[in-house]
Amino acid sequence: RSNPGAVARLGNLTLNTNKNMRKVKLSNLTIKKIKEKYFKNIIPEFYQLKGVIENSPWHNKESVFDHTLSVLYNLEKIIRNSKKEVKQSLNKIIDKNPRKSLLYVAALLHDIGKKETITDLGGGARGCPGHEKKGAQKIKKILNRFNLSPKESKIITDIAENHGVTHDIVGLRCKAFQKGAKKEHSLTHAIVGLENKNFQKEY
């Protein structure tokens, strides 16, 4: 579950707003501020997820908004408890930003396509089939507001589009990651592990 006081840091990643094009640092992004709608005018699509409720083996009548907060909290916990080599990998700068920053943006936006794909599956179940592809389409537009290189934007988009493909995206052979390799942790495997040949070739 999400911890209101947990911190999900984005390094020095900055965001361009459409209204005045000033850069807003997200280095102090916290779950508490997200819940207090601090970024509502910057990423309004994310706050719309409060009204998207799933009911499945993975989400027990849970809003996508709350689920994402849990992902951020769990991700921060994993990184904090990970081994030195994993932290070094996450701190590596791609073009402008460290991998950790790109990972957090991907985690924040990974289910952004669920608003358009929420479906009644029968028997009281509600899910979002195909949300990864739809989300990737939305993310490409949202990331235009961020100070990212094309390569960094592609990394974020690829993580979000493939975050459900846990069999194809494998993490480092690190016990700290394997121990918590649940669905919400597959994002970490995608950006850190890079054992998948397609990811190795590009990144």
Disulfide bonds with the S-S distance in Angstrom:
none
